[in-house]
């Protein structure tokens, strides 16, 4: 009987250790290194881009052991080319656990890619390596004070509303002309509200909060942004509406099809920093080998950086993932077919001074394939640009790159 009790005790200890290890690797997979009260954020450790060169630092967020109602987050990074520290600190207070309602406040002094759009409700997606970041060169500095509220109307509907006051300084030669006045730096007061709807996902109530137990598709995200003129020195009045849908279909042969549609429109006095690009990922260099880099996950590989900007844009990206080739237990490469399309337009191009770019109103198309996981997460990508924006030199239409798909 004593042996049986000891055996049961040892089994219980092993089960607890297994649960601790499982939670540790889950946190690591989400990009955090957990400690007792503070989870270090791995995405700040090391990065590289064309403006900062090497960017490194530390950051993180408090966990439930610190408090279930109060969270603190911060990071500090340093760019070795621009010789400048960037940082952020913030706090959140949970006022309702079941609806996951938080009131947040933050202060940030950092860079952001011009022309990029970020949805407030995007869940954290951690990559050990962010390929497209290597090639980005067009950033603007921003100093931002923000307050926001997060709320779940239901497990399938998440919302966040934010008021952010920013002072923006482009790192490139740019002036925005409005009514005869040229603005090289500007203040913006932006009110954003974002909604994430996952109608086909399934959720369960665990410890008084909802957890997603089945990831269902399609998913929908909608965001509205309003620039409020004359609030805290805001220079311009404009609005933006952004929409995204993601759909995946799993086939009987273990292959997977994915369609991502992203659209956006902005009206009013919108500076280049808040226009749209189509997530280009091609370096502005002469030969294919000089442009050889790492392919992004959802970027246009043959579109040159800063080639197009739009105040209205829609992109569609289709991928079909074949079942990996079962060559051996360790070597299972995967073929992915890719096709991308973008259509955009812009009014009042003359407002954007000291920078040149084209309209995207003829429709941009590229197609190709990836052969992934050839060696330690690395693979190869080949993409071809055709249609209305096909270039005279055949080599300029080709993008041949590495892929990297290893995640923690």
C-alpha atoms as a printed R data frame, in Angstrom:
    type eleno elety resid chain resno       x      y       z
1   ATOM     1    CA   UNK     A     1   0.000  0.000   0.000
2   ATOM     2    CA   UNK     A     2   2.854  2.346   0.852
3   ATOM     3    CA   UNK     A     3   4.460  1.623  -2.511
4   ATOM     4    CA   UNK     A     4   1.196  2.408  -4.243
5   ATOM     5    CA   UNK     A     5   0.913  5.785  -2.458
6   ATOM     6    CA   UNK     A     6   4.509  6.699  -3.348
7   ATOM     7    CA   UNK     A     7   3.909  5.662  -6.927
8   ATOM     8    CA   UNK     A     8   0.789  7.829  -7.037
9   ATOM     9    CA   UNK     A     9   2.703 10.754  -5.512
10  ATOM    10    CA   UNK     A    10   5.529 10.408  -8.060
11  ATOM    11    CA   UNK     A    11   2.980 10.247 -10.860
12  ATOM    12    CA   UNK     A    12   1.323 13.445  -9.590
13  ATOM    13    CA   UNK     A    13   4.680 15.235  -9.399
14  ATOM    14    CA   UNK     A    14   5.573 14.143 -12.938
15  ATOM    15    CA   UNK     A    15   2.165 15.316 -14.189
16  ATOM    16    CA   UNK     A    16   2.693 18.753 -12.611
17  ATOM    17    CA   UNK     A    17   6.180 18.978 -14.102
18  ATOM    18    CA   UNK     A    18   4.786 18.044 -17.518
19  ATOM    19    CA   UNK     A    19   2.115 20.758 -17.230
20  ATOM    20    CA   UNK     A    20   4.758 23.316 -16.235
21  ATOM    21    CA   UNK     A    21   6.930 22.336 -19.201
22  ATOM    22    CA   UNK     A    22   3.928 22.475 -21.534
23  ATOM    23    CA   UNK     A    23   3.032 25.978 -20.319
24  ATOM    24    CA   UNK     A    24   6.666 27.080 -20.628
25  ATOM    25    CA   UNK     A    25   6.922 25.963 -24.253
26  ATOM    26    CA   UNK     A    26   3.509 27.467 -25.011
27  ATOM    27    CA   UNK     A    27   4.760 30.836 -23.741
28  ATOM    28    CA   UNK     A    28   7.995 30.389 -25.691
29  ATOM    29    CA   UNK     A    29   6.009 29.639 -28.832
30  ATOM    30    CA   UNK     A    30   4.098 32.886 -28.322
31  ATOM    31    CA   UNK     A    31   7.400 34.760 -28.165
32  ATOM    32    CA   UNK     A    32   7.793 35.124 -24.410
33  ATOM    33    CA   UNK     A    33  10.395 33.808 -21.986
34  ATOM    34    CA   UNK     A    34   8.426 33.463 -18.737
35  ATOM    35    CA   UNK     A    35   9.790 34.232 -15.271
36  ATOM    36    CA   UNK     A    36   7.939 34.378 -11.941
37  ATOM    37    CA   UNK     A    37   6.352 37.817 -12.344
38  ATOM    38    CA   UNK     A    38   7.557 39.080 -15.731
39  ATOM    39    CA   UNK     A    39   7.550 37.543 -19.224
40  ATOM    40    CA   UNK     A    40  10.404 38.757 -21.429
41  ATOM    41    CA   UNK     A    41   9.329 39.533 -24.999
42  ATOM    42    CA   UNK     A    42  11.652 37.800 -27.471
43  ATOM    43    CA   UNK     A    43  10.688 40.006 -30.432
44  ATOM    44    CA   UNK     A    44  12.827 42.849 -29.060
45  ATOM    45    CA   UNK     A    45  16.040 40.848 -28.744
46  ATOM    46    CA   UNK     A    46  17.451 41.311 -32.232
47  ATOM    47    CA   UNK     A    47  16.202 42.650 -35.582
48  ATOM    48    CA   UNK     A    48  17.643 44.303 -38.661
49  ATOM    49    CA   UNK     A    49  16.359 46.871 -41.169
50  ATOM    50    CA   UNK     A    50  17.775 49.294 -43.730
51  ATOM    51    CA   UNK     A    51  17.415 52.381 -41.508
52  ATOM    52    CA   UNK     A    52  18.596 51.204 -38.095
53  ATOM    53    CA   UNK     A    53  20.772 48.311 -39.272
54  ATOM    54    CA   UNK     A    54  21.048 46.127 -36.167
55  ATOM    55    CA   UNK     A    55  18.276 46.806 -33.638
56  ATOM    56    CA   UNK     A    56  18.461 45.132 -30.243
57  ATOM    57    CA   UNK     A    57  16.958 45.522 -26.798
58  ATOM    58    CA   UNK     A    58  14.774 44.069 -24.065
59  ATOM    59    CA   UNK     A    59  11.096 44.216 -23.256
60  ATOM    60    CA   UNK     A    60   8.236 42.329 -21.720
61  ATOM    61    CA   UNK     A    61   5.017 42.306 -19.745
62  ATOM    62    CA   UNK     A    62   3.951 41.316 -16.246
63  ATOM    63    CA   UNK     A    63   2.008 38.050 -15.873
64  ATOM    64    CA   UNK     A    64  -0.886 36.770 -13.739
65  ATOM    65    CA   UNK     A    65   1.449 35.920 -10.858
66  ATOM    66    CA   UNK     A    66   2.195 39.634 -10.583
67  ATOM    67    CA   UNK     A    67  -1.465 40.610 -10.846
68  ATOM    68    CA   UNK     A    68  -4.592 39.424 -12.665
69  ATOM    69    CA   UNK     A    69  -6.036 42.933 -12.739
70  ATOM    70    CA   UNK     A    70  -2.979 45.091 -13.439
71  ATOM    71    CA   UNK     A    71  -0.408 44.606 -16.191
72  ATOM    72    CA   UNK     A    72   2.706 46.622 -16.931
73  ATOM    73    CA   UNK     A    73   4.621 46.472 -20.210
74  ATOM    74    CA   UNK     A    74   7.776 48.109 -21.500
75  ATOM    75    CA   UNK     A    75  10.663 47.823 -23.956
76  ATOM    76    CA   UNK     A    76  13.904 49.614 -24.743
77  ATOM    77    CA   UNK     A    77  15.815 49.054 -28.000
78  ATOM    78    CA   UNK     A    78  18.828 50.639 -29.693
79  ATOM    79    CA   UNK     A    79  19.533 51.122 -33.417
80  ATOM    80    CA   UNK     A    80  23.226 50.890 -34.303
81  ATOM    81    CA   UNK     A    81  22.997 52.880 -37.552
82  ATOM    82    CA   UNK     A    82  20.848 55.793 -36.367
83  ATOM    83    CA   UNK     A    83  22.480 55.707 -32.888
84  ATOM    84    CA   UNK     A    84  19.150 56.199 -31.145
85  ATOM    85    CA   UNK     A    85  17.258 54.545 -28.316
86  ATOM    86    CA   UNK     A    86  13.558 53.768 -28.773
87  ATOM    87    CA   UNK     A    87  11.267 52.850 -25.919
88  ATOM    88    CA   UNK     A    88   7.741 52.352 -24.706
89  ATOM    89    CA   UNK     A    89   6.020 51.860 -21.381
90  ATOM    90    CA   UNK     A    90   2.401 51.243 -20.563
91  ATOM    91    CA   UNK     A    91  -0.115 49.885 -18.086
92  ATOM    92    CA   UNK     A    92  -3.476 48.155 -18.250
93  ATOM    93    CA   UNK     A    93  -6.253 47.711 -15.691
94  ATOM    94    CA   UNK     A    94  -8.789 44.901 -16.100
95  ATOM    95    CA   UNK     A    95 -12.262 46.016 -15.031
96  ATOM    96    CA   UNK     A    96 -14.187 42.879 -16.091
97  ATOM    97    CA   UNK     A    97 -12.675 39.416 -16.296
98  ATOM    98    CA   UNK     A    98 -15.453 37.570 -18.148
99  ATOM    99    CA   UNK     A    99 -15.616 40.115 -20.994
100 ATOM   100    CA   UNK     A   100 -11.824 40.632 -20.840
101 ATOM   101    CA   UNK     A   101 -12.311 44.395 -20.559
102 ATOM   102    CA   UNK     A   102  -9.114 46.403 -20.078
103 ATOM   103    CA   UNK     A   103  -8.340 50.109 -19.890
104 ATOM   104    CA   UNK     A   104  -4.824 50.834 -21.167
105 ATOM   105    CA   UNK     A   105  -2.443 53.783 -21.337
106 ATOM   106    CA   UNK     A   106   0.955 53.978 -23.027
107 ATOM   107    CA   UNK     A   107   3.783 56.261 -24.137
108 ATOM   108    CA   UNK     A   108   5.941 55.277 -27.128
109 ATOM   109    CA   UNK     A   109   8.951 56.823 -28.863
110 ATOM   110    CA   UNK     A   110   9.832 54.610 -31.838
111 ATOM   111    CA   UNK     A   111   9.739 54.080 -35.615
112 ATOM   112    CA   UNK     A   112   6.920 52.867 -37.852
113 ATOM   113    CA   UNK     A   113   6.996 51.887 -41.507
114 ATOM   114    CA   UNK     A   114   5.314 54.552 -43.651
115 ATOM   115    CA   UNK     A   115   2.275 53.241 -45.517
116 ATOM   116    CA   UNK     A   116   1.671 50.313 -43.179
117 ATOM   117    CA   UNK     A   117  -1.705 49.646 -41.552
118 ATOM   118    CA   UNK     A   118  -2.005 47.849 -38.218
119 ATOM   119    CA   UNK     A   119  -5.253 46.482 -36.803
120 ATOM   120    CA   UNK     A   120  -5.629 47.140 -33.064
121 ATOM   121    CA   UNK     A   121  -7.271 43.759 -32.473
122 ATOM   122    CA   UNK     A   122  -4.598 41.678 -34.155
123 ATOM   123    CA   UNK     A   123  -3.587 38.856 -31.890
124 ATOM   124    CA   UNK     A   124   0.059 38.441 -31.183
125 ATOM   125    CA   UNK     A   125   1.842 36.457 -33.899
126 ATOM   126    CA   UNK     A   126   5.450 35.747 -33.066
127 ATOM   127    CA   UNK     A   127   8.101 34.838 -35.610
128 ATOM   128    CA   UNK     A   128  11.639 33.992 -34.696
129 ATOM   129    CA   UNK     A   129  12.614 35.796 -37.887
130 ATOM   130    CA   UNK     A   130  10.631 38.494 -39.744
131 ATOM   131    CA   UNK     A   131  11.916 38.338 -43.345
132 ATOM   132    CA   UNK     A   132  10.413 41.494 -44.836
133 ATOM   133    CA   UNK     A   133  11.754 43.683 -42.035
134 ATOM   134    CA   UNK     A   134  15.284 43.260 -43.427
135 ATOM   135    CA   UNK     A   135  14.470 45.310 -46.528
136 ATOM   136    CA   UNK     A   136  12.313 48.166 -45.167
137 ATOM   137    CA   UNK     A   137  13.875 51.621 -45.538
138 ATOM   138    CA   UNK     A   138  10.971 54.128 -45.327
139 ATOM   139    CA   UNK     A   139  10.193 54.842 -41.680
140 ATOM   140    CA   UNK     A   140   8.820 57.757 -39.722
141 ATOM   141    CA   UNK     A   141   9.606 58.580 -36.114
142 ATOM   142    CA   UNK     A   142   6.640 58.968 -33.827
143 ATOM   143    CA   UNK     A   143   6.160 60.007 -30.237
144 ATOM   144    CA   UNK     A   144   2.738 58.735 -29.196
145 ATOM   145    CA   UNK     A   145   0.575 58.999 -26.092
146 ATOM   146    CA   UNK     A   146  -2.383 56.618 -26.209
147 ATOM   147    CA   UNK     A   147  -5.325 55.436 -24.125
148 ATOM   148    CA   UNK     A   148  -7.546 52.536 -25.152
149 ATOM   149    CA   UNK     A   149 -10.244 50.155 -24.017
150 ATOM   150    CA   UNK     A   150 -10.473 46.465 -24.972
151 ATOM   151    CA   UNK     A   151 -13.772 44.606 -24.692
152 ATOM   152    CA   UNK     A   152 -15.307 41.307 -25.805
153 ATOM   153    CA   UNK     A   153 -18.971 41.729 -26.691
154 ATOM   154    CA   UNK     A   154 -19.021 37.932 -27.018
155 ATOM   155    CA   UNK     A   155 -16.295 35.281 -27.298
156 ATOM   156    CA   UNK     A   156 -16.452 35.678 -31.080
157 ATOM   157    CA   UNK     A   157 -16.413 39.504 -31.166
158 ATOM   158    CA   UNK     A   158 -13.406 41.412 -29.831
159 ATOM   159    CA   UNK     A   159 -13.117 45.181 -29.963
160 ATOM   160    CA   UNK     A   160 -10.600 47.842 -29.101
161 ATOM   161    CA   UNK     A   161 -10.977 51.634 -29.228
162 ATOM   162    CA   UNK     A   162  -7.956 53.937 -28.938
163 ATOM   163    CA   UNK     A   163  -7.234 57.665 -28.825
164 ATOM   164    CA   UNK     A   164  -3.620 58.404 -29.780
165 ATOM   165    CA   UNK     A   165  -1.811 61.747 -29.944
166 ATOM   166    CA   UNK     A   166   1.340 61.574 -32.082
167 ATOM   167    CA   UNK     A   167   4.158 63.823 -33.191
168 ATOM   168    CA   UNK     A   168   5.542 62.468 -36.478
169 ATOM   169    CA   UNK     A   169   8.892 63.113 -38.165
170 ATOM   170    CA   UNK     A   170   9.611 61.297 -41.471
171 ATOM   171    CA   UNK     A   171  13.171 59.949 -41.662
172 ATOM   172    CA   UNK     A   172  13.249 60.690 -45.415
173 ATOM   173    CA   UNK     A   173  12.991 63.889 -47.441
174 ATOM   174    CA   UNK     A   174   9.246 64.560 -47.534
175 ATOM   175    CA   UNK     A   175   6.834 67.485 -47.286
176 ATOM   176    CA   UNK     A   176   3.028 67.388 -47.288
177 ATOM   177    CA   UNK     A   177   1.491 70.408 -49.022
178 ATOM   178    CA   UNK     A   178  -1.947 71.620 -47.913
179 ATOM   179    CA   UNK     A   179  -3.407 75.013 -48.905
180 ATOM   180    CA   UNK     A   180  -0.005 76.380 -49.841
181 ATOM   181    CA   UNK     A   181   1.675 75.233 -46.600
182 ATOM   182    CA   UNK     A   182   4.403 72.577 -46.573
183 ATOM   183    CA   UNK     A   183   4.512 70.305 -43.507
184 ATOM   184    CA   UNK     A   184   7.748 68.364 -42.940
185 ATOM   185    CA   UNK     A   185   6.691 67.277 -39.436
186 ATOM   186    CA   UNK     A   186   3.169 67.088 -38.100
187 ATOM   187    CA   UNK     A   187   0.869 66.313 -35.198
188 ATOM   188    CA   UNK     A   188  -1.951 63.782 -35.492
189 ATOM   189    CA   UNK     A   189  -4.803 62.997 -33.089
190 ATOM   190    CA   UNK     A   190  -6.280 59.657 -34.154
191 ATOM   191    CA   UNK     A   191  -9.386 57.964 -32.831
192 ATOM   192    CA   UNK     A   192  -9.454 54.294 -33.846
193 ATOM   193    CA   UNK     A   193 -11.990 51.569 -33.272
194 ATOM   194    CA   UNK     A   194 -11.378 47.993 -34.397
195 ATOM   195    CA   UNK     A   195 -13.559 44.888 -34.434
196 ATOM   196    CA   UNK     A   196 -12.461 41.260 -34.851
197 ATOM   197    CA   UNK     A   197 -15.219 38.734 -35.660
198 ATOM   198    CA   UNK     A   198 -14.502 34.989 -35.645
199 ATOM   199    CA   UNK     A   199 -17.966 33.503 -36.308
200 ATOM   200    CA   UNK     A   200 -16.770 29.946 -36.916
201 ATOM   201    CA   UNK     A   201 -14.300 29.576 -34.052
202 ATOM   202    CA   UNK     A   202 -15.343 27.725 -30.898
203 ATOM   203    CA   UNK     A   203 -14.682 28.955 -27.364
204 ATOM   204    CA   UNK     A   204 -14.937 27.504 -23.865
205 ATOM   205    CA   UNK     A   205 -15.195 29.265 -20.516
206 ATOM   206    CA   UNK     A   206 -12.043 28.414 -18.553
207 ATOM   207    CA   UNK     A   207 -11.309 30.057 -15.187
208 ATOM   208    CA   UNK     A   208 -13.939 32.732 -15.843
209 ATOM   209    CA   UNK     A   209 -12.493 33.758 -19.222
210 ATOM   210    CA   UNK     A   210 -13.090 32.449 -22.747
211 ATOM   211    CA   UNK     A   211 -10.403 30.432 -24.515
212 ATOM   212    CA   UNK     A   212 -10.415 29.555 -28.214
213 ATOM   213    CA   UNK     A   213 -10.523 25.752 -28.595
214 ATOM   214    CA   UNK     A   214 -11.174 25.587 -32.347
215 ATOM   215    CA   UNK     A   215  -9.737 28.006 -34.891
216 ATOM   216    CA   UNK     A   216 -12.508 28.493 -37.454
217 ATOM   217    CA   UNK     A   217 -12.619 30.331 -40.802
218 ATOM   218    CA   UNK     A   218 -13.337 32.763 -42.364
219 ATOM   219    CA   UNK     A   219 -12.269 35.547 -39.981
220 ATOM   220    CA   UNK     A   220 -13.151 39.220 -40.405
221 ATOM   221    CA   UNK     A   221 -11.499 42.418 -39.154
222 ATOM   222    CA   UNK     A   222 -12.848 45.958 -39.556
223 ATOM   223    CA   UNK     A   223 -11.219 49.199 -38.390
224 ATOM   224    CA   UNK     A   224 -12.234 52.859 -38.561
225 ATOM   225    CA   UNK     A   225  -9.746 55.699 -37.994
226 ATOM   226    CA   UNK     A   226 -10.616 59.381 -37.649
227 ATOM   227    CA   UNK     A   227  -8.052 62.177 -37.554
228 ATOM   228    CA   UNK     A   228  -9.575 64.919 -35.397
229 ATOM   229    CA   UNK     A   229  -8.347 68.312 -36.566
230 ATOM   230    CA   UNK     A   230  -7.488 70.957 -33.942
231 ATOM   231    CA   UNK     A   231  -7.365 68.356 -31.140
232 ATOM   232    CA   UNK     A   232  -3.952 68.694 -29.502
233 ATOM   233    CA   UNK     A   233  -2.404 70.593 -32.434
234 ATOM   234    CA   UNK     A   234  -3.593 68.063 -35.035
235 ATOM   235    CA   UNK     A   235  -2.719 69.445 -38.495
236 ATOM   236    CA   UNK     A   236  -5.007 67.394 -40.757
237 ATOM   237    CA   UNK     A   237  -8.515 66.026 -41.026
238 ATOM   238    CA   UNK     A   238  -9.035 62.605 -42.649
239 ATOM   239    CA   UNK     A   239 -10.573 59.200 -42.041
240 ATOM   240    CA   UNK     A   240  -9.626 55.622 -42.913
241 ATOM   241    CA   UNK     A   241 -11.621 52.402 -43.206
242 ATOM   242    CA   UNK     A   242  -9.709 49.108 -43.282
243 ATOM   243    CA   UNK     A   243 -11.069 45.611 -43.799
244 ATOM   244    CA   UNK     A   244  -9.512 42.153 -43.870
245 ATOM   245    CA   UNK     A   245 -10.828 38.637 -44.272
246 ATOM   246    CA   UNK     A   246  -8.839 35.427 -43.963
247 ATOM   247    CA   UNK     A   247 -10.195 32.077 -45.145
248 ATOM   248    CA   UNK     A   248  -8.641 28.631 -45.085
249 ATOM   249    CA   UNK     A   249  -9.900 25.353 -46.540
250 ATOM   250    CA   UNK     A   250  -8.351 22.064 -45.444
251 ATOM   251    CA   UNK     A   251  -8.611 19.344 -48.064
252 ATOM   252    CA   UNK     A   252  -8.931 15.594 -47.608
253 ATOM   253    CA   UNK     A   253  -5.388 14.993 -48.883
254 ATOM   254    CA   UNK     A   254  -3.914 17.189 -46.087
255 ATOM   255    CA   UNK     A   255  -3.345 20.105 -48.447
256 ATOM   256    CA   UNK     A   256  -4.503 23.601 -47.502
257 ATOM   257    CA   UNK     A   257  -5.830 26.580 -49.485
258 ATOM   258    CA   UNK     A   258  -5.695 30.095 -48.057
259 ATOM   259    CA   UNK     A   259  -7.208 33.362 -49.308
260 ATOM   260    CA   UNK     A   260  -6.459 36.743 -47.714
261 ATOM   261    CA   UNK     A   261  -8.270 39.881 -48.876
262 ATOM   262    CA   UNK     A   262  -7.235 43.262 -47.451
263 ATOM   263    CA   UNK     A   263  -8.759 46.588 -48.439
264 ATOM   264    CA   UNK     A   264  -8.565 50.165 -47.248
265 ATOM   265    CA   UNK     A   265  -9.676 53.659 -48.155
266 ATOM   266    CA   UNK     A   266  -8.723 57.061 -46.785
267 ATOM   267    CA   UNK     A   267 -10.355 60.412 -47.526
268 ATOM   268    CA   UNK     A   268  -9.219 63.898 -46.624
269 ATOM   269    CA   UNK     A   269  -5.825 65.405 -45.857
270 ATOM   270    CA   UNK     A   270  -3.856 62.166 -45.466
271 ATOM   271    CA   UNK     A   271  -0.036 62.393 -45.392
272 ATOM   272    CA   UNK     A   272   2.113 59.715 -47.016
273 ATOM   273    CA   UNK     A   273   2.854 58.149 -43.631
274 ATOM   274    CA   UNK     A   274  -0.806 57.073 -43.383
275 ATOM   275    CA   UNK     A   275  -1.467 56.115 -47.011
276 ATOM   276    CA   UNK     A   276  -1.335 52.490 -48.196
277 ATOM   277    CA   UNK     A   277   1.338 50.411 -49.820
278 ATOM   278    CA   UNK     A   278   0.756 46.792 -50.835
279 ATOM   279    CA   UNK     A   279   3.533 45.377 -48.615
280 ATOM   280    CA   UNK     A   280   6.244 45.328 -51.311
281 ATOM   281    CA   UNK     A   281   9.372 43.266 -50.696
282 ATOM   282    CA   UNK     A   282  11.720 43.834 -53.641
283 ATOM   283    CA   UNK     A   283  14.961 45.776 -53.271
284 ATOM   284    CA   UNK     A   284  15.662 48.639 -55.678
285 ATOM   285    CA   UNK     A   285  18.765 47.045 -57.223
286 ATOM   286    CA   UNK     A   286  19.688 46.175 -60.786
287 ATOM   287    CA   UNK     A   287  20.154 42.399 -61.012
288 ATOM   288    CA   UNK     A   288  18.258 39.368 -59.707
289 ATOM   289    CA   UNK     A   289  21.203 38.285 -57.549
290 ATOM   290    CA   UNK     A   290  21.580 41.772 -56.034
291 ATOM   291    CA   UNK     A   291  17.902 41.603 -55.082
292 ATOM   292    CA   UNK     A   292  18.269 38.116 -53.611
293 ATOM   293    CA   UNK     A   293  16.968 38.293 -50.035
294 ATOM   294    CA   UNK     A   294  14.308 36.580 -47.905
295 ATOM   295    CA   UNK     A   295  10.679 36.324 -49.024
296 ATOM   296    CA   UNK     A   296   7.966 37.604 -46.701
297 ATOM   297    CA   UNK     A   297   4.866 35.745 -45.603
298 ATOM   298    CA   UNK     A   298   2.194 37.918 -47.249
299 ATOM   299    CA   UNK     A   299   4.152 40.492 -49.251
300 ATOM   300    CA   UNK     A   300   4.458 41.247 -52.982
301 ATOM   301    CA   UNK     A   301   7.888 39.851 -53.786
302 ATOM   302    CA   UNK     A   302   8.336 41.487 -57.231
303 ATOM   303    CA   UNK     A   303   6.993 44.918 -56.205
304 ATOM   304    CA   UNK     A   304   9.792 47.384 -55.459
305 ATOM   305    CA   UNK     A   305   9.848 49.270 -52.189
306 ATOM   306    CA   UNK     A   306   8.181 52.694 -52.412
307 ATOM   307    CA   UNK     A   307   7.056 51.985 -56.016
308 ATOM   308    CA   UNK     A   308   3.350 52.610 -55.291
309 ATOM   309    CA   UNK     A   309   1.282 54.451 -52.696
310 ATOM   310    CA   UNK     A   310  -2.524 54.604 -52.674
311 ATOM   311    CA   UNK     A   311  -5.377 56.247 -50.817
312 ATOM   312    CA   UNK     A   312  -7.617 53.342 -51.796
313 ATOM   313    CA   UNK     A   313  -6.334 49.785 -52.123
314 ATOM   314    CA   UNK     A   314  -7.464 46.183 -52.303
315 ATOM   315    CA   UNK     A   315  -5.178 43.153 -52.356
316 ATOM   316    CA   UNK     A   316  -5.968 39.457 -52.745
317 ATOM   317    CA   UNK     A   317  -3.466 36.723 -52.001
318 ATOM   318    CA   UNK     A   318  -4.071 33.055 -52.694
319 ATOM   319    CA   UNK     A   319  -1.834 30.224 -51.494
320 ATOM   320    CA   UNK     A   320  -2.210 26.492 -51.896
321 ATOM   321    CA   UNK     A   321  -0.068 24.372 -49.578
322 ATOM   322    CA   UNK     A   322   0.460 20.838 -50.862
323 ATOM   323    CA   UNK     A   323   0.894 17.977 -48.420
324 ATOM   324    CA   UNK     A   324   4.645 17.840 -47.575
325 ATOM   325    CA   UNK     A   325   6.687 15.338 -49.563
326 ATOM   326    CA   UNK     A   326   7.478 12.414 -47.238
327 ATOM   327    CA   UNK     A   327  11.035 11.806 -48.430
328 ATOM   328    CA   UNK     A   328  12.391 10.844 -45.010
329 ATOM   329    CA   UNK     A   329  11.604 11.369 -41.324
330 ATOM   330    CA   UNK     A   330  13.673 14.571 -41.292
331 ATOM   331    CA   UNK     A   331  13.347 15.784 -44.876
332 ATOM   332    CA   UNK     A   332   9.791 16.786 -45.772
333 ATOM   333    CA   UNK     A   333   9.827 19.773 -48.152
334 ATOM   334    CA   UNK     A   334   6.532 21.467 -49.002
335 ATOM   335    CA   UNK     A   335   5.413 23.002 -52.296
336 ATOM   336    CA   UNK     A   336   3.258 26.157 -52.112
337 ATOM   337    CA   UNK     A   337   1.616 27.783 -55.151
338 ATOM   338    CA   UNK     A   338   1.093 31.546 -54.864
339 ATOM   339    CA   UNK     A   339  -0.865 34.198 -56.759
340 ATOM   340    CA   UNK     A   340  -1.288 37.853 -55.719
341 ATOM   341    CA   UNK     A   341  -3.295 40.771 -57.055
342 ATOM   342    CA   UNK     A   342  -3.411 44.468 -56.053
343 ATOM   343    CA   UNK     A   343  -5.542 47.355 -57.294
344 ATOM   344    CA   UNK     A   344  -5.328 50.905 -55.992
345 ATOM   345    CA   UNK     A   345  -5.553 54.580 -56.839
346 ATOM   346    CA   UNK     A   346  -4.667 57.957 -55.381
347 ATOM   347    CA   UNK     A   347  -5.970 61.520 -55.648
348 ATOM   348    CA   UNK     A   348  -3.962 64.710 -55.187
349 ATOM   349    CA   UNK     A   349  -0.533 63.180 -55.812
350 ATOM   350    CA   UNK     A   350   0.880 66.709 -56.041
351 ATOM   351    CA   UNK     A   351   0.429 67.120 -52.290
352 ATOM   352    CA   UNK     A   352   3.297 64.702 -51.644
353 ATOM   353    CA   UNK     A   353   6.505 66.633 -52.199
354 ATOM   354    CA   UNK     A   354  10.120 65.447 -52.696
355 ATOM   355    CA   UNK     A   355   9.131 61.823 -53.270
356 ATOM   356    CA   UNK     A   356   8.077 60.020 -56.453
357 ATOM   357    CA   UNK     A   357   5.830 56.985 -56.811
358 ATOM   358    CA   UNK     A   358   3.266 55.533 -59.227
359 ATOM   359    CA   UNK     A   359  -0.453 54.847 -59.153
360 ATOM   360    CA   UNK     A   360  -1.663 51.258 -58.811
361 ATOM   361    CA   UNK     A   361  -4.839 51.745 -60.844
362 ATOM   362    CA   UNK     A   362  -4.051 49.257 -63.635
363 ATOM   363    CA   UNK     A   363  -4.010 46.144 -61.458
364 ATOM   364    CA   UNK     A   364  -0.807 44.434 -60.293
365 ATOM   365    CA   UNK     A   365  -0.334 40.681 -60.640
366 ATOM   366    CA   UNK     A   366   2.384 38.229 -59.662
367 ATOM   367    CA   UNK     A   367   2.462 34.452 -59.324
368 ATOM   368    CA   UNK     A   368   4.998 31.866 -58.341
369 ATOM   369    CA   UNK     A   369   5.831 29.091 -55.931
370 ATOM   370    CA   UNK     A   370   7.763 28.298 -52.788
371 ATOM   371    CA   UNK     A   371   9.591 25.102 -51.918
372 ATOM   372    CA   UNK     A   372   9.834 25.333 -48.152
373 ATOM   373    CA   UNK     A   373  11.668 23.474 -45.387
374 ATOM   374    CA   UNK     A   374  14.536 22.280 -47.520
375 ATOM   375    CA   UNK     A   375  17.130 22.754 -44.767
376 ATOM   376    CA   UNK     A   376  16.619 23.925 -41.158
377 ATOM   377    CA   UNK     A   377  13.491 25.903 -42.041
378 ATOM   378    CA   UNK     A   378  15.025 27.475 -45.155
379 ATOM   379    CA   UNK     A   379  13.535 27.089 -48.613
380 ATOM   380    CA   UNK     A   380  13.384 28.838 -51.980
381 ATOM   381    CA   UNK     A   381  10.865 31.190 -53.587
382 ATOM   382    CA   UNK     A   382  10.340 32.123 -57.240
383 ATOM   383    CA   UNK     A   383   7.833 34.835 -58.265
384 ATOM   384    CA   UNK     A   384   7.086 36.450 -61.634
385 ATOM   385    CA   UNK     A   385   5.512 39.859 -62.288
386 ATOM   386    CA   UNK     A   386   3.138 40.060 -65.269
387 ATOM   387    CA   UNK     A   387   0.162 42.000 -66.580
388 ATOM   388    CA   UNK     A   388  -0.201 45.800 -66.709
389 ATOM   389    CA   UNK     A   389   2.959 46.478 -64.668
390 ATOM   390    CA   UNK     A   390   5.197 44.006 -66.479
391 ATOM   391    CA   UNK     A   391   8.622 45.633 -66.958
392 ATOM   392    CA   UNK     A   392  10.588 45.758 -70.268
393 ATOM   393    CA   UNK     A   393  13.633 43.971 -68.827
394 ATOM   394    CA   UNK     A   394  12.623 40.358 -68.132
395 ATOM   395    CA   UNK     A   395  15.001 40.120 -65.185
396 ATOM   396    CA   UNK     A   396  13.245 42.995 -63.413
397 ATOM   397    CA   UNK     A   397  10.042 40.925 -63.289
398 ATOM   398    CA   UNK     A   398  11.653 38.017 -61.446
399 ATOM   399    CA   UNK     A   399  12.107 37.626 -57.705
400 ATOM   400    CA   UNK     A   400  14.205 34.664 -56.554
401 ATOM   401    CA   UNK     A   401  14.644 34.451 -52.770
402 ATOM   402    CA   UNK     A   402  15.084 32.384 -49.666
403 ATOM   403    CA   UNK     A   403  12.095 31.474 -47.525
404 ATOM   404    CA   UNK     A   404  12.291 30.885 -43.795
405 ATOM   405    CA   UNK     A   405   9.467 29.158 -41.935
406 ATOM   406    CA   UNK     A   406  10.935 28.124 -38.615
407 ATOM   407    CA   UNK     A   407   8.879 29.330 -35.646
408 ATOM   408    CA   UNK     A   408   9.167 28.568 -31.948
